[in-house]
Amino acid sequence: MSTTRGKRSTVFRYLTGPDDAEFCKRVTEALSQGWSLYGSPTLTFDATKGRVICGQAITKDVYDFNYTPDVNLSDL
């Protein structure tokens, strides 16, 4: 028996936040929901707040998806 899927689309998100356990939890949660890391993480220093800010791009393949600007990508 074969399973057919519709057209595949790749969606993209960029997670950012302070370099702390909560940021790592957000990335881990996204990975557990089928998202994949895309590229290397980024770091920058926020001199105003005196902290490091992390960024990580993630992607996910979805099927039969029609993008509209009001889509909440974190719900996919």
N, C-alpha and C positions, 0 to 999 in steps of 0.2 A: 504494500500500500504506500503510495507516495503522498506526501503533504506538499501542497503548493502554497506559496506565499506571494503576496502582491509585490509591487515595486518597493525596492529597498531605498531608504534615505538615511543619511548619516547626520545626526544632530550634534551640536557642539555647545559646550558650556565652559566657562572659565571661572573657577572657584578662587576667591581671594579671602584673606583674613589674617589676623595676627598669627605669628608663629607660635602656636600653643596646641594643647591637646584637643581643643574643640575643633580647630582646623583639621587636624588629622582624623578626627571622628567624622567630619563632614565628607572628607575624601573617601574614607573607608565605607561609609554608608552608600555613597554613590557607586563605588566598585561592587558592593554587594547587591546593588539593584541593576547590574548589567552594564554600567558605564565602564569605559576603558581609559587608562591614562593616555594622553596624547602629548608627546614631547616631555621635556624635562621640567621640573618645577622651577619657578623663578622666586627670587628674594629681592627685597628692597628695604631700605631703612627709612622709617618715618621719623625724621628728626624732631618734628613738633611733639609727637607723643613718645618719642624715645623707645621705639619698638620695631622689630623686624616684621614685615608683611610678606606672606607667602602667596603664590599664585600657582594654580595647576589647571591646565587644560584637560578636558575629558570629552570623549565622544561616545556615542551609542548608535548602533544600527537599529532602525525601526522600520516596520513594514506598513504599507498602506497609510502613510502619514502625509497629510497635506498641511504644510506650514502656513500659519497666519501669525501676524505680530502679537496677537493676544494669547498665544499658546504659552503655558508655563512649562518650560522645558524640564524642570526638576520633577514634574509629575509623570514624565514618560518612563 
